[in-house]
């Protein structure tokens, strides 16, 4: 699953809350459509994403699916590619596998909803057609990188430094197997620092990667409860269902 930089959220989170998104955690994307790599046995026998008669944009959740009170934007592949045109410097080197997984995915159609709440919390759902992988590989990559530092320029040319600790969780209640990457730490630009937590939840279904990312900053970075988790699982299951419905047509 790809854990790539997204520019979303508020202020510093525009550059660092963009840290991680579950998408396509197979470094050999040319072989990733092999159904034997799928983490969802129930769907592995179904059509691959290449056979879906749908664009990724057509599979996006509606604004009404989200909690309410936020700004809803849909990005197509061109907009996403433009948003992810650079990778941060990542240390230690083995953690680059987590933070820079965009390579080899250019050929896949993808789309994303960015939903930003007034408190700066960002919710993103993404679908990448044709990109499959192994949740065991996801967990292994994350467990081999318990902490990392990311450095990169902000829009005004200053340097942003994010010190993050990573862990992985199973997801209860998802209709296919899923994992959540939890990355917590501090993003700093100059003398300004802000706590940040990014929870990236992803699954594979009919040859497609489906993910939901929540970015929390400031005082809200440490706040997460069962109600919040239920919202993420609900969004994930709705996005999975959209892909499954397209496959069944």
N, C-alpha and C positions, 0 to 999 in steps of 0.2 A: 504494500500500500504506500502510495506516495505521501510523504510528509513534507510538503513544500511551503515556501513562503507565500502568504497571501497578504495583500494590503487591504485590511479591513479593520473595523473597530474604531476606537477614538484615539486621537492624539498619538502618543507613543505606540499604542496598539496598532495604528495604521501600518507601522513597520515591523513590529515584533509580534503582534497578535496574529499576525500572519504567519506564525511559525510552522504550524503542523496541521496537515490534513490527511486523513486516511484515504488512500485511493488505490495505489497500485504497487504493492510491496513485492514485486518480483523484478530483480535486476535484469533478467533475461526476458524482456517483454515480447520478443518474437515467439517464444514458446508458451507465453502465459495463458493463451486461450485453451490449452490442453485441459479438458474437464477433469483430469485426474488431480489437478492442482486445486480444484475448487474446495472451499471450506464448507460448502453447503451441499451435502449429499442429495437432498431432496430436489435440488435444482440442477445438479450437474448433468443429468440425463436430458435436460431440455435443450432448446435452441441456444446457440451462442449469440453474443450481442451482434455479431456481424450479420446475423439473419433477422434481427429485429427490424420491422418496417416502421422505424421511427427515428426522428432526430433526438439528440440528447435534450435539446430545448423543449421538445414536446413532452418530456417525461418529468419536468420540474413540478414541484408542488405549488399549489395556488396560494395566494396571500392569505386566504381564509384558513389554511392549514396551520398557520403560525399563531403564537399566543395572543397577538393583538398589541396595538400601540407602538408599532415599529415601522421603519422604512423598508420597503420591499423592492429589491432590484434583481433582475435576471441577467446573468452574463452568459453569452455564447462562447464558443471555443476561441474565436478571435480575441474577444475581450479578456478571457482568462490567460491566453498565451501572452498578450501584451502586459498583463498584470504580473506575470511570473518570468520576466525577461532577464532576471539576475538572481543569483544564489548568494547567500551569505558565506562568509568565511567561518568554517566550523572546526572547533577543536574539542576533544581529540579527534584524530583523523578518522577513526572507525565510526564516529557519529555522523559523518557526512552521508553515510548510507541512509540515515533517518531523515536528515534535513534537506537532502538534495536528490529527491526521487523523480524529478521531472524528466530526466534524460530517457529517451526511448519511448516517450508517450505522445509525441507530437502527432502521430498518425491516428490517434484515437479521438473520436468525437466526444465532446464533454460539454457540460453546462453546469451552472451554479446559481443558486439563489443566495443572495446576501440580505440578511434581515437584521437591521440595527435598531436596538432599543434606545430610549432617551437617556438611559444611564450609561451608555457606551458599550453595553453587552452586545456581542455580535453572535448571531446564529447563522451558520452556512450549511446548506445541503448541496451535495454535488453528485453527479452521475458521470461515469466514464465508461462509454461503450467499448466492448472488446478487450477490456483489461481485467484479467483474472489473477488469482494468486493464492497464497497459503496463509491462513491466520497463524499457523505455527511459526512460519518464517517471520511474520510481523512480531510475534512475542519474543522470538529469539533475538531479532535485531534490537528491539527496545531494551531487553534485559542486558544486552552487551554494552549498552550506553546509558548507564544510570545518571550521568550528568554531562552537560555540554555547554559550551560557550559559543554564541553566534555574534558575529560582528558584520555590520554593513552600513552603508550610508543612508541617511534620511533624505527626504525630498529637498531639504534646504542645505544639504552637503555636510551636516554634522554626522558624527559616528554614533550609531546605536550599538550598545553591547547588552546582550541578553544572557544571563546566567540561569540555566534551567536544569531541573532534576526531572527525570523521566521514570514512569512506571506504567504497567499495563494491567488492565482489568478485563475480566469476562463481563458480558452483558446479559443480564437476566430479562426475559420477556421479549426478546427479539424473535422474529419468525424464522430466521435462519441464523446460524452461528455468527457472532460478532465479537469484536474486541474494541476496547477503548484505550487510547494512549492518553495518559494524564501528564502534562508538562507544567511544572510550577516553578516560579522564580521571580527575578526582578529584571526589568528592562530599564536601562540608563542611557540618557543622552545628556552629556555635559554634567551639570550639577543636579539634574532632575532625574529621579528614579520613581518607578511605579511597580507595585506587585502585579504579577500577571499569572493567570492560569488558563491553559488551553486544554480542552477535553475533546479529543477527536475520536469519534466512534465510526467504525466501518464494517462492511460486510461484502461478500461476493454473492451474486445471484445471476443465473443464466449468462455467464460470461461477462458480467458487468460489475464494476465497483460502485458501491453506494456508500456515501458517508455523510455524517452530521458533525459539524464542529461548533463548539461554543467557546468564545473567548471572553474572559472576565478580567477586568482590570481594577486597580485601586482597592477600595474597601471591599468590593464585591469579589475580589479574587479568591478569598478564603471561604466564601459562602457557597456551599453546594449541599442539597438535601434530596430526599427521595422524590419530592414533587418535581424538582428540576430534572432528575434522572428520568422520570416518567415522561416528561415532555420530549426529551431526546429520543427515547425508545419509541414513542408514538410517531415522531417525525421519521425516524429510520424505517419503521414498519410501513408507514404510508408510502415512502419512497420505494421500498422493496416491492410493495404491491403494484405500484405504477409500472415497474419494469416487468414484473411477472405478467401483468395484464397485456402489455405490449407483446410479450413473447407468445402468449396464448392466441393471439389474433392470426 
